């Protein structure tokens, strides 16, 4: 039965309750509830919205129900299929079905009865929305299918370690892993945005013949779709419903210094002092993992960190450098407060076997971040031992969580099984830090390697995790960073040079550091980090002293030639701060990404939809990183209907063409929109004097 009530289309039939309703500007939300059991879940759609829709129209017409909200229209037909149209009445997305109803002489129908036709392979018996029991009495394998359009291009969906910007013809796991962040929102070349609003574990396949979303253990369907012929407006409509980033403080837009790992307060101060001698103002310095005695205690190991409060005071007041401290959601079984976690049910459960979710320096379990009491307890420790001595910024590591074995079917949270809600884990940890910090800090900025849809509103600064130190890995990062921005996570960064390995004495790795640093100069956050070789011996065999440390990872660790080039790019970064600050404000107000695929700024240039590994930093700077060892030239496409100025030569290029551009070791191809050149006078002067000399 189909009814219209409370500004919604409501259909009940057999095991399903289906609701189609307006949800924000030019947007609709579709929810399906198994056994007609309605449950109100926000998931990523957390922001308040007006229930007053002046351009809303809902009606029945023959055997169809229609809802129009501004520029979007949905039609529910008698086959139980939903089709979506824009304000030009162009079809943009349609659910896939291969069942037909047979009409009898008396006018009645048997929905799902097979009718063989010449043009329709209905014998497949495939529904648009399908529930199949997992035989545990509570969870179901759920699929939603859409017709595929082979010409469509798909961008967003978060971070995956592959080379593709356009995600058409890919299969993506909907799960968090180290180096992978599932953020299930995309923008289509057909001018719509789509959010899969279910935080369970599953996969999506954007195939040539079919688009299929699959959940492995859930009992509902929830997706949201928005329409505009402008990608920026799609972003605005999406972030209006899921939240926008805070305003990034300007003092964080310089160089972030980090390595695996500084082991004492004396080491930290010495590194900052060395940068000061070079007249380089750091934004942050990181205090990495195992500064603690045991995981779960959230405190400094005082055997090695003699005066944490004095260190923090000196960093902030004398050096104007913000400390950022690593916190893990792990608890060792021999921590002094382990029984507090255990007795209060603060830990992740398992459905079978021994409850052991990771082993590093002991037997460890994960905090259940979906339980508010657990979050409150952990924040009380963080506040007492870090926040109250002046630490405002946190590095939420291993927050996927980083299970030793990704057996998602085996883990259980207070909110449900990992299959049911696993992607909420990092968001809830971010929420804990945000709620604890928001009243006392200018803006909450939390470095994290796990994020789901909506994480941006908690100040998530995502980084690409423990990636390899190689040019191949570098090539993956450029496009994946662009897709993170399209998915709404506008703050994104990488470990310059990659994390795993890399010897400062190796010539290829030194070149990789240069090329990666040049790229990162033109990114949201410029951040040094990595596990360099060879390792040093541990300081001791107890507490935080028992972990090794990598080789040096400061800009002087790679020889004088590398240091000279990196120093020049630190100066370039300083000259970009005002521009970046404006972009951060724009992102805060409208949700726009800092790094943008070319089509995002040049929607009418068809070739801009084809270009990858080249991007816009804001609306004025085009960046083309050098991604291969020993490359000294690169082909660059410049979008049409613009003139472009080469940052290094001042030569003016006409847009709409491809050019082979020189890229000596001190340069990467960077072009300024001619209309914006007056905003970069000081940058042009610096380049002319220091790089073109």
C-alpha positions as CSV (number, residue, x, y, z in Angstrom):
1,X,0.0,0.0,0.0
2,X,1.3,3.5,-1.0
3,X,0.3,6.5,1.1
4,X,1.3,10.2,1.3
5,X,1.6,11.5,4.8
6,X,3.8,13.9,6.7
7,X,5.5,15.1,3.5
8,X,6.6,11.6,2.7
9,X,5.8,8.8,0.3
10,X,5.2,5.7,2.5
11,X,4.9,2.2,1.1
12,X,4.2,-1.0,3.1
13,X,4.3,-4.3,1.4
14,X,5.1,-7.8,2.9
15,X,8.4,-7.4,4.9
16,X,9.3,-3.8,4.0
17,X,8.4,-0.3,5.1
18,X,9.7,2.2,2.5
19,X,9.9,5.9,3.1
20,X,11.0,8.6,0.6
21,X,11.2,12.0,2.1
22,X,12.7,15.5,1.6
23,X,16.0,15.9,3.5
24,X,17.7,19.2,2.9
25,X,17.8,21.5,-0.1
26,X,17.3,19.7,-3.5
27,X,17.7,16.4,-1.7
28,X,15.8,13.2,-0.8
29,X,16.3,10.4,1.7
30,X,15.3,6.8,1.1
31,X,14.9,4.4,4.0
32,X,13.7,0.8,4.0
33,X,12.9,-1.0,7.2
34,X,12.8,-4.8,7.5
35,X,9.5,-6.3,8.8
36,X,8.1,-2.7,8.8
37,X,10.0,-1.9,12.0
38,X,10.8,1.9,11.9
39,X,13.9,3.0,13.8
40,X,15.1,6.6,13.7
41,X,18.9,6.6,13.1
42,X,20.8,9.7,12.1
43,X,24.1,8.0,11.2
44,X,25.9,10.7,9.1
45,X,22.9,12.9,8.7
46,X,23.3,14.5,12.1
47,X,22.6,18.2,11.3
48,X,19.3,19.9,11.9
49,X,17.3,20.7,8.8
50,X,14.2,22.7,8.1
51,X,11.0,20.8,7.7
52,X,9.6,23.7,5.7
53,X,10.1,22.9,2.0
54,X,8.5,25.6,-0.2
55,X,9.2,23.7,-3.4
56,X,7.9,20.4,-2.2
57,X,5.3,18.5,-4.3
58,X,4.0,15.0,-3.6
59,X,1.3,13.3,-5.6
60,X,0.0,10.0,-7.0
61,X,-0.3,9.6,-10.8
62,X,-1.8,6.4,-12.2
63,X,0.3,3.6,-10.7
64,X,3.1,5.9,-9.6
65,X,3.9,8.0,-6.6
66,X,6.0,11.2,-7.2
67,X,7.9,13.5,-4.8
68,X,9.6,16.7,-6.0
69,X,11.9,18.7,-3.7
70,X,13.4,21.7,-5.5
71,X,15.6,20.3,-8.3
72,X,15.2,16.6,-7.5
73,X,12.3,14.3,-8.3
74,X,11.8,10.7,-7.4
75,X,9.2,8.3,-8.9
76,X,8.1,5.1,-7.2
77,X,6.6,2.8,-9.9
78,X,4.3,-0.2,-9.6
79,X,7.4,-2.5,-9.9
80,X,8.6,-1.1,-6.5
81,X,11.5,0.7,-8.3
82,X,12.6,4.3,-7.6
83,X,13.9,6.5,-10.4
84,X,15.5,9.9,-9.8
85,X,15.3,13.0,-12.1
86,X,16.8,16.5,-12.1
87,X,14.9,19.7,-12.7
88,X,15.3,19.2,-16.5
89,X,13.4,15.9,-16.1
90,X,16.6,14.0,-17.0
91,X,17.0,10.6,-15.5
92,X,20.1,10.6,-13.2
93,X,19.8,7.4,-11.3
94,X,17.4,4.4,-11.3
95,X,17.1,1.4,-9.1
96,X,17.8,-1.9,-10.9
97,X,15.1,-4.6,-11.1
98,X,14.6,-7.7,-13.2
99,X,11.1,-8.7,-12.0
100,X,7.8,-7.9,-13.7
101,X,4.3,-7.9,-12.4
102,X,1.6,-9.9,-14.3
103,X,-1.7,-8.1,-14.7
104,X,-4.8,-10.4,-14.7
105,X,-8.0,-9.8,-16.6
106,X,-9.7,-8.4,-13.5
107,X,-6.9,-5.8,-13.1
108,X,-5.2,-7.4,-10.2
109,X,-1.4,-7.9,-10.1
110,X,1.0,-10.6,-8.8
111,X,4.1,-8.5,-8.1
112,X,7.2,-10.7,-8.6
113,X,5.5,-13.2,-10.9
114,X,7.7,-13.7,-13.9
115,X,6.5,-12.5,-17.2
116,X,8.8,-13.3,-20.2
117,X,9.1,-10.5,-22.7
118,X,11.3,-10.0,-25.7
119,X,13.1,-6.9,-24.3
120,X,13.4,-7.8,-20.6
121,X,15.4,-10.6,-19.1
122,X,13.0,-11.0,-16.1
123,X,14.0,-14.5,-15.4
124,X,16.9,-13.1,-13.3
125,X,14.6,-12.6,-10.4
126,X,16.6,-9.6,-9.0
127,X,15.0,-7.0,-6.8
128,X,16.0,-3.4,-6.3
129,X,16.2,-3.8,-2.6
130,X,16.9,-7.3,-1.2
131,X,17.1,-8.8,2.3
132,X,18.5,-12.3,2.8
133,X,18.7,-13.8,6.2
134,X,22.1,-14.7,7.7
135,X,20.3,-17.3,9.7
136,X,21.3,-15.8,13.1
137,X,17.8,-14.5,13.6
138,X,18.9,-10.8,13.7
139,X,21.0,-9.8,10.8
140,X,20.6,-9.9,7.0
141,X,22.7,-9.6,3.9
142,X,21.2,-6.5,2.2
143,X,21.7,-5.4,-1.4
144,X,20.5,-2.3,-3.2
145,X,21.0,-2.3,-7.0
146,X,21.0,0.6,-9.5
147,X,21.1,0.6,-13.2
148,X,24.6,1.4,-14.5
149,X,25.6,4.2,-17.0
150,X,28.8,3.3,-18.7
151,X,29.5,7.0,-19.5
152,X,29.1,8.1,-15.8
153,X,32.2,9.1,-13.8
154,X,32.2,8.8,-10.0
155,X,34.4,10.7,-7.6
156,X,34.8,10.6,-3.8
157,X,34.1,7.6,-1.5
158,X,37.1,8.3,0.7
159,X,40.6,6.8,0.7
160,X,41.6,3.6,-1.1
161,X,45.2,2.6,-2.0
162,X,44.9,2.5,-5.7
163,X,45.7,4.8,-8.6
164,X,42.2,5.8,-9.7
165,X,40.5,9.1,-9.4
166,X,37.4,8.1,-11.4
167,X,35.9,5.2,-9.5
168,X,33.7,3.8,-12.2
169,X,34.5,0.1,-12.8
170,X,35.9,-0.4,-9.3
171,X,34.8,-2.4,-6.3
172,X,35.3,-0.8,-2.9
173,X,35.2,-2.3,0.6
174,X,33.0,-0.3,3.0
175,X,35.3,-0.7,5.9
176,X,38.1,1.0,7.8
177,X,41.6,-0.3,7.6
178,X,45.1,1.1,8.1
179,X,45.6,3.2,4.9
180,X,41.9,2.8,3.9
181,X,39.0,5.1,4.9
182,X,35.5,4.4,3.7
183,X,33.6,7.6,3.4
184,X,30.6,6.5,1.3
185,X,29.7,9.8,-0.5
186,X,30.3,10.4,-4.1
187,X,29.7,13.1,-6.8
188,X,28.7,11.9,-10.2
189,X,29.4,13.5,-13.6
190,X,25.6,13.3,-14.0
191,X,25.4,16.1,-11.5
192,X,24.2,14.4,-8.3
193,X,25.7,13.5,-5.0
194,X,25.0,10.2,-3.3
195,X,25.5,9.1,0.4
196,X,25.2,5.5,1.5
197,X,24.0,6.3,5.1
198,X,24.6,2.9,6.7
199,X,27.8,2.6,8.8
200,X,27.9,-1.2,8.6
201,X,30.6,-3.3,6.9
202,X,30.0,-4.2,3.2
203,X,31.1,-3.3,-0.3
204,X,30.0,-1.3,-3.3
205,X,30.6,-2.3,-6.9
206,X,30.4,0.4,-9.6
207,X,30.4,-2.0,-12.5
208,X,29.6,-1.4,-16.2
209,X,26.5,-3.4,-16.0
210,X,25.3,-2.7,-12.5
211,X,25.9,-0.6,-9.4
212,X,25.4,-2.7,-6.2
213,X,25.6,-1.7,-2.6
214,X,25.9,-4.7,-0.2
215,X,25.8,-4.9,3.6
216,X,26.9,-8.1,5.3
217,X,24.9,-7.9,8.5
218,X,22.2,-5.2,8.9
219,X,18.4,-4.9,8.9
220,X,17.8,-1.6,7.1
221,X,18.6,0.5,4.0
222,X,19.4,4.2,4.2
223,X,20.6,6.4,1.4
224,X,20.5,10.1,0.5
225,X,20.7,11.8,-2.9
226,X,21.1,15.5,-3.8
227,X,21.1,17.3,-7.2
228,X,22.8,20.3,-8.7
229,X,24.6,21.2,-11.9
230,X,27.4,22.6,-9.8
231,X,29.7,20.4,-7.8
232,X,30.3,23.1,-5.2
233,X,26.5,23.3,-4.5
234,X,26.4,19.5,-4.2
235,X,29.2,19.8,-1.6
236,X,27.3,22.6,0.2
237,X,24.1,20.6,0.3
238,X,25.9,17.5,1.5
239,X,27.9,19.2,4.3
240,X,24.8,21.1,5.4
241,X,23.3,17.8,6.3
242,X,26.5,16.0,7.6
243,X,28.4,19.0,9.1
244,X,31.3,21.2,8.2
245,X,34.9,21.4,9.4
246,X,35.9,23.9,12.1
247,X,38.1,26.8,11.1
248,X,41.7,25.6,10.9
249,X,44.0,27.9,13.0
250,X,46.4,29.8,10.8
251,X,49.4,28.9,13.0
252,X,48.9,25.3,12.0
253,X,49.5,26.0,8.3
254,X,53.3,25.7,8.5
255,X,55.6,22.7,8.8
256,X,54.5,19.8,11.1
257,X,57.6,17.9,12.3
258,X,57.3,14.2,13.3
259,X,59.2,10.9,13.1
260,X,59.0,7.4,14.6
261,X,59.7,8.4,17.4
262,X,61.0,11.1,19.8
263,X,61.6,9.4,23.1
264,X,62.3,12.1,25.7
265,X,61.4,15.7,26.3
266,X,65.0,16.7,25.8
267,X,64.9,15.2,22.3
268,X,61.8,17.2,21.4
269,X,63.3,20.5,22.6
270,X,66.6,19.9,20.8
271,X,64.7,19.3,17.5
272,X,62.7,22.5,17.8
273,X,65.9,24.4,18.7
274,X,67.6,23.1,15.5
275,X,64.7,24.4,13.4
276,X,64.9,27.7,15.2
277,X,68.6,28.0,14.3
278,X,67.6,27.6,10.6
279,X,64.9,30.3,11.1
280,X,62.1,27.9,10.4
281,X,59.0,28.3,12.5
282,X,57.4,24.9,13.1
283,X,53.6,24.7,13.5
284,X,53.7,21.4,15.5
285,X,56.0,18.7,16.8
286,X,54.6,15.3,17.4
287,X,55.1,13.1,20.5
288,X,54.5,9.7,19.1
289,X,53.3,6.4,20.5
290,X,54.8,4.7,23.6
291,X,55.5,7.9,25.5
292,X,53.3,6.1,28.0
293,X,54.1,3.3,30.4
294,X,51.2,1.1,29.3
295,X,48.5,1.4,26.7
296,X,45.2,2.6,28.1
297,X,46.8,4.7,30.9
298,X,47.0,7.9,28.8
299,X,49.9,9.5,30.6
300,X,53.7,10.2,30.1
301,X,56.2,7.6,31.3
302,X,58.1,9.7,33.7
303,X,61.2,7.6,33.5
304,X,61.8,9.2,30.1
305,X,59.7,12.3,30.1
306,X,61.0,14.1,33.1
307,X,59.0,17.3,33.0
308,X,56.1,17.1,30.5
309,X,54.5,20.3,31.8
310,X,57.7,22.3,31.5
311,X,58.3,20.9,28.0
312,X,54.8,21.9,26.8
313,X,55.1,25.4,28.4
314,X,58.5,25.9,26.7
315,X,57.2,24.7,23.3
316,X,54.1,26.9,23.3
317,X,55.4,30.1,25.0
318,X,59.1,30.2,24.0
319,X,59.1,28.5,20.6
320,X,55.4,29.1,19.6
321,X,55.2,25.4,18.5
322,X,52.1,23.3,19.3
323,X,52.8,19.8,20.7
324,X,50.5,17.1,19.2
325,X,50.4,13.9,21.2
326,X,49.6,10.4,20.0
327,X,46.7,8.5,21.7
328,X,45.6,5.0,20.9
329,X,42.3,3.3,21.7
330,X,44.1,0.3,23.0
331,X,44.4,-1.1,26.6
332,X,47.1,-3.5,27.8
333,X,46.0,-6.3,30.0
334,X,48.7,-5.3,32.5
335,X,47.8,-1.6,32.7
336,X,47.1,-0.4,36.2
337,X,43.5,0.5,35.2
338,X,42.8,-2.5,33.1
339,X,40.1,-3.8,35.5
340,X,38.3,-0.5,35.3
341,X,37.8,-1.0,31.6
342,X,36.9,-4.6,32.0
343,X,34.5,-4.3,34.9
344,X,32.6,-1.4,33.3
345,X,32.2,-3.0,29.8
346,X,34.4,-0.4,28.1
347,X,36.2,-2.9,25.8
348,X,35.3,-4.3,22.4
349,X,33.8,-7.9,22.7
350,X,34.4,-10.9,20.4
351,X,31.8,-13.4,19.3
352,X,34.2,-16.4,19.4
353,X,37.7,-17.3,20.5
354,X,40.0,-15.5,22.9
355,X,39.3,-11.7,23.3
356,X,42.6,-10.4,22.0
357,X,42.3,-7.7,19.3
358,X,46.0,-6.7,18.9
359,X,49.4,-7.5,20.2
360,X,52.1,-4.8,20.4
361,X,54.2,-4.7,23.5
362,X,51.7,-6.9,25.3
363,X,48.2,-8.3,25.1
364,X,45.9,-5.5,24.1
365,X,42.2,-4.9,23.6
366,X,40.3,-2.0,22.0
367,X,38.2,0.6,23.7
368,X,34.6,0.5,22.7
369,X,34.2,4.0,21.4
370,X,30.5,3.6,20.7
371,X,29.9,3.5,24.5
372,X,29.6,7.0,25.9
373,X,30.7,6.0,29.4
374,X,33.9,4.5,27.9
375,X,34.6,7.7,26.0
376,X,33.9,9.8,29.1
377,X,36.3,7.7,31.2
378,X,39.1,7.9,28.6
379,X,38.7,11.6,28.2
380,X,39.0,12.1,31.9
381,X,42.5,10.6,31.7
382,X,43.4,12.6,28.7
383,X,42.3,15.8,30.3
384,X,44.1,15.1,33.6
385,X,47.4,14.1,32.0
386,X,47.6,16.0,28.7
387,X,44.9,18.7,28.4
388,X,45.5,20.2,31.8
389,X,49.2,20.8,31.1
390,X,48.4,22.6,27.9
391,X,48.2,20.0,25.1
392,X,45.4,21.0,22.8
393,X,46.0,18.8,19.7
394,X,45.8,15.0,19.5
395,X,46.9,12.3,17.1
396,X,44.3,9.6,17.2
397,X,46.3,6.7,15.8
398,X,45.0,3.1,15.1
399,X,41.5,4.5,15.2
400,X,40.1,2.3,12.4
401,X,40.4,0.3,14.8
402,X,43.6,-1.4,13.6
403,X,42.6,-5.0,14.4
404,X,45.4,-7.5,14.2
405,X,43.0,-9.6,12.1
406,X,40.2,-7.8,10.2
407,X,37.5,-10.5,11.1
408,X,34.7,-7.9,11.2
409,X,32.1,-10.6,11.9
410,X,33.9,-11.4,15.2
411,X,33.8,-8.0,16.9
412,X,30.9,-6.5,18.9
413,X,30.4,-3.0,20.2
414,X,27.8,-1.7,22.6
415,X,26.0,-0.2,19.6
416,X,25.9,-3.5,17.7
417,X,28.2,-5.9,15.8
418,X,31.0,-4.5,13.7
419,X,29.1,-5.8,10.7
420,X,26.2,-3.5,11.8
421,X,28.0,-0.3,12.8
422,X,31.8,-0.8,12.4
423,X,32.4,2.4,10.4
424,X,31.2,4.5,13.3
425,X,34.2,3.5,15.4
426,X,36.7,6.3,14.3
427,X,33.9,8.9,14.3
428,X,33.0,8.2,17.9
429,X,36.7,8.5,19.0
430,X,36.9,11.8,17.1
431,X,33.7,12.9,18.8
432,X,35.2,12.2,22.2
433,X,38.2,14.5,21.5
434,X,35.9,17.1,19.9
435,X,33.5,17.2,22.8
436,X,36.3,17.5,25.3
437,X,38.2,20.2,23.5
438,X,35.6,22.4,21.8
439,X,34.9,24.7,24.7
440,X,38.5,25.6,25.4
441,X,40.2,25.5,22.0
442,X,40.1,27.9,19.1
443,X,39.4,24.9,16.8
444,X,39.6,21.2,17.3
445,X,42.1,19.6,14.9
446,X,42.6,15.9,15.3
447,X,45.1,13.9,13.2
448,X,43.5,10.5,12.4
449,X,43.8,7.6,10.0
450,X,40.2,6.4,10.2
451,X,37.1,8.4,9.2
452,X,33.5,7.8,8.1
453,X,31.0,10.2,6.6
454,X,30.6,13.3,8.7
455,X,33.9,13.0,10.5
456,X,34.8,16.5,9.2
457,X,32.5,18.1,11.8
458,X,34.7,16.7,14.6
459,X,37.8,18.3,13.2
460,X,39.2,15.2,11.5
461,X,42.5,15.8,9.8
462,X,42.9,12.5,8.0
463,X,46.2,11.2,6.9
464,X,46.9,8.3,4.6
465,X,48.2,5.9,7.2
466,X,51.2,3.6,7.1
467,X,51.9,3.6,3.4
468,X,55.1,2.4,1.7
469,X,58.0,4.7,1.0
470,X,58.1,4.5,-2.8
471,X,57.2,6.4,-5.9
472,X,54.5,3.9,-6.6
473,X,52.9,4.6,-3.2
474,X,53.3,8.4,-3.8
475,X,51.4,8.0,-7.1
476,X,48.4,6.5,-5.2
477,X,48.2,9.4,-2.8
478,X,47.5,12.3,-5.1
479,X,44.2,10.9,-6.5
480,X,43.1,9.4,-3.2
481,X,43.6,12.8,-1.5
482,X,41.3,14.4,-4.1
483,X,38.7,11.7,-3.5
484,X,38.8,12.3,0.2
485,X,38.1,16.0,-0.3
486,X,35.1,15.2,-2.6
487,X,33.8,12.9,0.1
488,X,33.7,15.8,2.5
489,X,37.0,15.2,4.4
490,X,38.6,18.5,3.4
491,X,41.6,18.3,5.8
492,X,43.9,15.6,4.5
493,X,47.6,14.9,4.6
494,X,50.3,12.2,4.1
495,X,53.6,11.1,5.7
496,X,56.1,12.9,3.4
497,X,58.2,10.2,1.9
498,X,55.7,7.5,3.1
499,X,55.9,5.7,6.4
500,X,57.4,2.2,5.9
501,X,61.1,2.3,5.5
502,X,63.2,4.7,3.5
503,X,66.9,5.2,4.2
504,X,68.1,8.8,4.3
505,X,71.3,7.7,2.6
506,X,69.6,6.3,-0.4
507,X,69.6,8.6,-3.5
508,X,66.3,7.5,-4.8
509,X,64.6,7.9,-1.5
510,X,66.2,11.4,-1.2
511,X,64.6,12.3,-4.5
512,X,61.3,10.9,-3.3
513,X,61.5,13.1,-0.2
514,X,62.0,16.2,-2.4
515,X,59.1,15.4,-4.8
516,X,56.8,14.5,-2.0
517,X,57.7,17.6,0.0
518,X,57.1,19.8,-3.1
519,X,53.7,18.2,-3.5
520,X,52.8,18.6,0.2
521,X,53.7,22.2,0.1
522,X,50.6,22.7,-2.1
523,X,48.3,20.6,0.1
524,X,46.2,21.3,3.2
525,X,48.9,20.3,5.7
526,X,52.7,20.0,5.3
527,X,53.8,17.2,7.5
528,X,57.1,15.2,8.0
529,X,56.7,11.7,9.4
530,X,58.0,8.2,8.8
531,X,59.8,5.2,10.1
532,X,63.3,5.7,8.7
533,X,66.1,3.2,8.5
534,X,68.2,2.0,10.3
535,X,66.5,1.8,13.7
536,X,68.2,2.7,16.9
537,X,68.3,0.4,19.9
538,X,65.6,0.9,22.6
539,X,66.5,3.0,25.6
540,X,65.6,0.1,28.0
541,X,63.4,-2.9,28.3
542,X,60.6,-1.3,30.3
543,X,57.7,1.0,29.7
544,X,58.0,3.5,26.9
545,X,61.8,2.9,26.7
546,X,61.4,-0.5,25.2
547,X,60.3,0.6,21.7
548,X,62.9,1.4,19.1
549,X,63.1,4.6,17.1
550,X,63.8,5.2,13.4
551,X,66.6,7.3,11.9
552,X,66.4,11.0,11.6
553,X,63.5,12.5,9.6
554,X,64.2,16.2,9.9
555,X,64.8,18.3,6.8
556,X,68.6,18.2,7.5
557,X,68.6,14.4,7.7
558,X,68.9,13.9,3.9
559,X,72.1,15.9,3.1
560,X,72.7,19.6,2.3
561,X,71.3,19.5,-1.2
562,X,68.0,18.1,0.0
563,X,67.9,20.5,2.9
564,X,68.4,23.4,0.7
565,X,65.5,22.5,-1.6
566,X,63.2,21.6,1.3
567,X,64.0,24.9,3.0
568,X,63.0,26.8,-0.1
569,X,59.7,25.1,-0.1
570,X,59.1,25.8,3.6
571,X,59.5,29.5,2.6
572,X,57.1,29.0,-0.3
573,X,54.6,27.5,2.2
574,X,55.0,30.6,4.4
575,X,54.1,32.8,1.5
576,X,51.0,30.7,0.8
577,X,49.6,30.9,4.3
578,X,47.3,33.8,3.7
579,X,45.9,32.1,0.6
580,X,45.5,28.8,2.5
581,X,43.9,30.6,5.4
582,X,41.2,31.9,3.1
583,X,40.7,28.4,1.7
584,X,40.3,27.0,5.2
585,X,37.7,29.7,5.9
586,X,35.8,28.8,2.7
587,X,35.9,25.1,3.7
588,X,34.6,26.0,7.2
589,X,31.7,28.0,5.7
590,X,30.8,25.9,2.7
591,X,32.5,22.5,3.0
592,X,34.6,22.9,-0.2
593,X,37.8,20.7,-0.4
594,X,41.2,22.5,-0.3
595,X,42.6,20.3,-3.1
596,X,40.1,19.9,-6.0
597,X,40.0,17.8,-9.2
598,X,40.0,20.0,-12.2
599,X,36.3,19.4,-13.0
600,X,35.4,20.9,-9.6
601,X,36.4,24.3,-10.8
602,X,35.9,23.8,-14.6
603,X,32.7,21.9,-14.9
604,X,32.1,23.0,-18.5
605,X,35.5,21.8,-19.7
606,X,35.0,18.2,-20.8
607,X,38.7,17.3,-20.6
608,X,38.8,18.4,-17.0
609,X,36.7,15.4,-16.1
610,X,39.3,13.1,-17.7
611,X,42.5,14.5,-16.0
612,X,43.9,12.9,-12.9
613,X,47.0,13.4,-10.7
614,X,46.7,17.2,-11.5
615,X,44.6,19.3,-9.2
616,X,43.6,22.8,-8.1
617,X,44.7,24.1,-4.7
618,X,41.7,26.3,-4.2
619,X,40.4,28.1,-7.2
620,X,43.7,29.8,-8.3
621,X,46.6,27.4,-8.2
622,X,47.1,24.4,-10.5
623,X,49.5,21.7,-9.3
624,X,51.1,18.9,-11.2
625,X,53.3,16.7,-9.0
626,X,56.3,14.8,-10.3
627,X,55.5,11.2,-9.6
628,X,58.3,9.1,-11.1
629,X,62.0,8.8,-10.2
630,X,64.3,10.9,-12.4
631,X,61.5,12.6,-14.3
632,X,62.4,16.1,-15.2
633,X,59.4,16.9,-17.4
634,X,55.7,16.4,-17.3
635,X,52.7,16.7,-19.5
636,X,50.2,19.2,-18.0
637,X,46.7,20.0,-19.1
638,X,45.5,23.5,-18.5
639,X,41.7,24.0,-18.4
640,X,40.0,26.0,-21.2
641,X,38.8,29.6,-21.2
642,X,41.6,30.7,-18.9
643,X,45.2,32.0,-19.2
644,X,47.8,30.4,-16.9
645,X,51.1,31.7,-15.6
646,X,54.0,29.3,-15.0
647,X,55.1,30.1,-11.4
648,X,58.7,29.6,-12.3
649,X,59.1,31.2,-15.7
650,X,56.2,33.8,-15.7
651,X,55.4,32.5,-19.1
652,X,51.6,32.8,-20.0
653,X,49.9,29.7,-21.4
654,X,46.5,29.6,-23.1
655,X,44.1,27.1,-21.5
656,X,42.4,24.2,-23.2
657,X,45.7,22.5,-24.3
658,X,48.3,20.1,-23.1
659,X,51.9,21.2,-22.6
660,X,55.2,19.5,-21.8
661,X,56.6,21.4,-18.9
662,X,60.1,21.4,-17.5
663,X,60.4,20.1,-13.9
664,X,64.0,20.1,-12.7
665,X,64.7,18.7,-9.3
666,X,63.9,22.1,-7.7
667,X,60.6,22.6,-9.5
668,X,57.3,20.9,-10.0
669,X,54.8,22.3,-12.5
670,X,52.6,25.0,-10.8
671,X,50.4,27.4,-12.7
672,X,48.5,30.5,-11.4
673,X,45.3,31.6,-12.9
674,X,46.1,34.9,-14.7
675,X,43.1,36.6,-13.2
676,X,44.6,35.9,-9.7
677,X,48.3,36.8,-10.3
678,X,48.2,40.0,-8.2
679,X,47.4,37.9,-5.1
680,X,50.8,36.1,-5.5
681,X,53.3,38.9,-6.1
682,X,55.5,38.0,-3.2
683,X,55.5,34.4,-4.2
684,X,56.6,35.2,-7.7
685,X,59.4,37.4,-6.3
686,X,60.6,34.7,-4.0
687,X,60.7,32.1,-6.9
688,X,62.6,34.5,-9.2
689,X,65.2,35.3,-6.5
690,X,65.7,31.9,-5.0
691,X,64.8,29.1,-7.5
692,X,65.3,30.8,-10.9
693,X,68.6,32.3,-10.0
